[in-house]
Amino acid sequence: MIKTLRSNFAFGASSRPYIELMKPRIVILLILTCVTSMIVAIDALPSVELLALTILGGALSAGGASAINQFLDRELDAKMARTARRPIPSGRIPAENALKFGLSLVASSVLILGLFVNWQAAVLALAGAIYYVVIYTLVLKRNTVVNILIGGGAGAMPVLVGWAAASGSLELQAFILFAIVFYWTPPHSWALAILVNKDYAAADIPMMPVARGETVTRYQILFYSVQLVIISLSPLIMLLLPQAPKMLDVFYLASAAILGLLLILLAIKLIRRADKPTARALYKYSSLYLALLFLAMILDRLLL
């Protein structure tokens, strides 16, 4: 009995760094957007089998891309206090093992989605992983101030994966959901960048506060927050036009308006106060904002 407990403890301790590589909290948020997209696509709850397989495939793709990203960023991570304790720079996982782990997760995702869901969803999941690893990590992150702006497409890919998994195709409504996540990324990421500005400067990463200064960043956060709220309310147009396909109804629109107003007010407050606590509040609320916005979509389609 004691040997069994020790073995289980050892297994848990050895697997924990690999779980950390996958960034579970981010994966959960991405899976929420994916599942929401599935529900909106067919205006119903998908079958348990389809839901489980899509969640599994999506989680493996996102987690694998995260592991590969940390392999590529291992030297940068070692220079920043916020990331120095990640599994690779802290020495808990050999870099080569992290790379193999990430590649195996992405490959497993493609096979699961392709064989048991559909190949369009599989290709989109693979495209999302490549977008994150190659376009964002290797090309944009180290070289341009618009890294987060363009790189936001990687985090928005799960909604396309979910839509394709549920409906077998992509329609205009899927790209509205994509745009919501895409335009959510800059305010969320730039608020964090303000909090860890010194880290990014030490690693020579041209995030907006490093390359353009915190004042410009705060105004950019407001600018993209306003755009995000406008896009989040765009389903109203479909609701008002008789010939347009129905997407979301009044409950979602009211929720989006309230959540968006709070986001804009926090962005304005950050301009006026320009301090770390306000940036931290905006960063935390932006995560809650996206989760509640997509939860409102689910409730709108399933319960109302």
C-alpha positions, 0 to 999 in steps of 0.5 A, a space after each residue: 500500500 505504501 509503495 503504491 502511494 509513493 509510486 502514485 505520488 512520484 508519477 504525479 510529481 513527474 507529470 506536473 511539469 508536463 501539465 504546466 507546459 500545456 498551460 491548462 488555464 489558457 486551454 480551458 478558456 480556449 476550449 470554452 470558446 470552441 464548445 460555444 462555437 459548436 453550440 452556436 453553429 447548430 443551435 443545440 448541444 452536440 452529441 456527447 461523443 462529438 463534444 468529448 472528441 472535439 474537446 480532447 482534440 482541441 485541448 491536445 492541439 492548444 497544449 501541444 502548441 504551448 509546449 513547443 512555444 516554451 521550447 522555442 522561448 526557453 532562452 527568453 523565458 530564462 531572462 524574465 522573472 515571470 517565466 523563469 520558473 517554467 518547466 524548461 528554464 527551471 530545469 524540471 524538464 529537458 528542452 528536447 523532451 518538451 519539444 517531443 511532448 508538444 509535437 506528439 500532442 499536436 500530432 495526436 490532436 490531428 489524428 483524433 479530430 481527423 479520424 473521429 470528427 472531420 478533417 476540416 476541424 483537424 486541419 484548422 487545429 493544425 493551422 492554429 498550432 502552426 500559426 502560434 508556433 511559427 507566425 507568432 513565436 518565431 516571426 512576430 514576437 521577436 521582431 515587431 510591435 504588432 506581434 500580439 495584434 496579428 498573433 491573436 489569430 492563433 487564439 481565435 482558431 478554436 472557434 473555427 475548429 468548433 464550428 467546423 466540428 459541429 457543422 462540417 463547414 464555415 459560415 460568416 457567423 464563425 468568423 464573427 466569433 473569430 473576430 471577437 477573440 481576435 480583437 479581445 487579445 490586444 487589450 488582454 495581452 497589453 494589460 499584462 505587458 504593462 504589468 511585466 514591462 521590465 521583463 519584456 524589456 530585459 528579454 528585448 521583446 518589442 511588446 507595445 509598452 516596450 516599443 511605444 511606451 505605456 501611454 500609447 499602450 493604454 490608449 491602444 487598449 481603449 481603442 481595441 476595447 471599443 472595437 471589440 465591443 462593437 464586433 461583439 454586438 454585430 449579431 444585432 444586425 443579423 437579428 434585425 435583418 429579416 433575410 439574415 441567418 439568425 445567430 444570437 438573441 436578446 439575452 446575449 446582446 444585453 450581456 455583451 453590452 453590459 460586459 463591454 461597457 465595463 471593459 471600456 470603463 476599465 480601459 478609460 480608468 487605466 488612462 486616467 490612473 495609469 498605475 499597476 493596480 488598474 492594469 492588473 484589474 483590467 487584465 483580470 477582468 478581460 479574462 472574465 469578460 471573454 468567459 462570461 461573453 461566451 457563457 452568455 452565448 451558450 445560455 442564449 442558445 440553449 436556455 432562452 
